[in-house]
Amino acid sequence: MNIRFHPHSKLRIQERGGTEQEVVSTLTHGEQFPAKYGRTGFRRNFEFNGQWQGNQYANKQLEVYAVKENDEWLVLTVIIKYF
């Protein structure tokens, strides 16, 4: 699977505490669902067991929104939730 990252998505990954490796894993192994504007969403939970913004969390969930362009996915944005 070929994956490209829009510059916006790279900024969001960094500021929200994720990694590009987690995004790739979400795309390849996560739950896929339809999203607005012809986009596709992918969701996957990860074990975290760490601190984020001063709070302790056991897990984090990545939601990746992408569009299919030819034979590759273009990652547009990433939302990360901690719980």
One Martini backbone bead per residue (centre of mass of N, CA, C, O) as a GRO file, in nm:
protein
   83
    1MET     BB    1   0.094   0.039   0.026
    2ASN     BB    2   0.051   0.364  -0.071
    3ILE     BB    3   0.176   0.661   0.109
    4ARG     BB    4   0.073   0.996   0.165
    5PHE     BB    5   0.155   1.325   0.302
    6HIS     BB    6   0.016   1.587   0.400
    7PRO     BB    7   0.128   1.861   0.556
    8HIS     BB    8  -0.108   1.878   0.757
    9SER     BB    9  -0.078   1.589   0.876
   10LYS     BB   10   0.207   1.622   0.994
   11LEU     BB   11   0.130   1.839   1.199
   12ARG     BB   12  -0.095   1.678   1.350
   13ILE     BB   13   0.071   1.442   1.445
   14GLN     BB   14   0.268   1.604   1.619
   15GLU     BB   15   0.059   1.778   1.798
   16ARG     BB   16  -0.105   1.487   1.888
   17GLY     BB   17   0.109   1.234   1.941
   18GLY     BB   18   0.216   1.095   1.685
   19THR     BB   19   0.289   0.870   1.412
   20GLU     BB   20   0.353   0.750   1.104
   21GLN     BB   21   0.342   0.452   1.184
   22GLU     BB   22   0.053   0.463   1.305
   23VAL     BB   23  -0.085   0.548   1.045
   24VAL     BB   24  -0.008   0.305   0.874
   25SER     BB   25  -0.139   0.098   1.066
   26THR     BB   26  -0.426   0.212   1.038
   27LEU     BB   27  -0.452   0.167   0.730
   28THR     BB   28  -0.379  -0.152   0.732
   29HIS     BB   29  -0.549  -0.243   1.031
   30GLY     BB   30  -0.798  -0.080   1.034
   31GLU     BB   31  -1.092   0.066   1.045
   32GLN     BB   32  -1.329   0.121   0.792
   33PHE     BB   33  -1.486   0.440   0.681
   34PRO     BB   34  -1.705   0.663   0.592
   35ALA     BB   35  -1.679   1.001   0.474
   36LYS     BB   36  -1.673   1.304   0.402
   37TYR     BB   37  -1.623   1.408   0.075
   38GLY     BB   38  -1.509   1.111  -0.021
   39ARG     BB   39  -1.385   0.996   0.220
   40THR     BB   40  -1.164   0.803   0.435
   41GLY     BB   41  -1.177   0.617   0.727
   42PHE     BB   42  -0.955   0.539   1.007
   43ARG     BB   43  -0.938   0.300   1.287
   44ARG     BB   44  -0.722   0.285   1.591
   45ASN     BB   45  -0.595   0.115   1.866
   46PHE     BB   46  -0.359   0.197   2.131
   47GLU     BB   47  -0.115   0.140   2.335
   48PHE     BB   48   0.025   0.369   2.586
   49ASN     BB   49   0.109   0.424   2.882
   50GLY     BB   50   0.085   0.755   2.935
   51GLN     BB   51   0.153   1.095   2.884
   52TRP     BB   52  -0.087   1.370   2.824
   53GLN     BB   53  -0.103   1.674   2.922
   54GLY     BB   54  -0.069   1.560   3.239
   55ASN     BB   55  -0.201   1.281   3.165
   56GLN     BB   56  -0.312   0.956   3.217
   57TYR     BB   57  -0.291   0.682   2.971
   58ALA     BB   58  -0.366   0.369   2.812
   59ASN     BB   59  -0.490   0.499   2.544
   60LYS     BB   60  -0.508   0.533   2.179
   61GLN     BB   61  -0.675   0.704   1.903
   62LEU     BB   62  -0.688   0.674   1.554
   63GLU     BB   63  -0.787   0.912   1.299
   64VAL     BB   64  -0.794   0.867   0.949
   65TYR     BB   65  -0.790   1.090   0.665
   66ALA     BB   66  -0.858   0.988   0.321
   67VAL     BB   67  -0.750   0.957  -0.024
   68LYS     BB   68  -0.784   0.815  -0.334
   69GLU     BB   69  -0.491   0.805  -0.559
   70ASN     BB   70  -0.498   0.578  -0.749
   71ASP     BB   71  -0.248   0.374  -0.575
   72GLU     BB   72  -0.300   0.589  -0.333
   73TRP     BB   73  -0.276   0.741  -0.019
   74LEU     BB   74  -0.403   1.051   0.113
   75VAL     BB   75  -0.321   1.217   0.391
   76LEU     BB   76  -0.498   1.478   0.557
   77THR     BB   77  -0.576   1.372   0.857
   78VAL     BB   78  -0.540   1.364   1.229
   79ILE     BB   79  -0.693   1.199   1.506
   80ILE     BB   80  -0.643   1.212   1.867
   81LYS     BB   81  -0.730   0.988   2.135
   82TYR     BB   82  -0.755   0.976   2.490
   83PHE     BB   83  -0.812   0.682   2.751
   0.00000   0.00000   0.00000
